[in-house]
Amino acid sequence: MELNTAFGLALKELRQQKGLKQEDFSSVSSRTYLSTLERGMKGATIEKLEQLASVLDVHPATILISAYLTKDCEESYQELIKRIGTELKALKKTTPECKAK
């Protein structure tokens, strides 16, 4: 499955689970633009992802992770989260700007 399509399906599923309508995103997006995202016709910028996540009251990574789980049905949620955790730990060890918490 194409990533834009998977992103759109994940976004729509999250929106519906939250009981929101496309019109509820009017502060950050037009209904037409949200529809094109949900149909996989366009991709969101990182700024738009942040705005959409704020309306959904989720972390932007939640939308992305959901999209990748939709795209790659072979990788489980637990496997993906474990992989991301490992990669982030390795990144913090090599990035001097980030202090370990």
Secondary structure, DSSP 8 states (H G I E B T S, - for coil): --HHHHHHHHHHHHHHHTT--GGGGTTTS-HHHHHHHHTTSS---HHHHHHHHHHHTS-HHHHHHHHHHHH-TTS-HHHHHHHHHHHHHHHHHH-TTS---
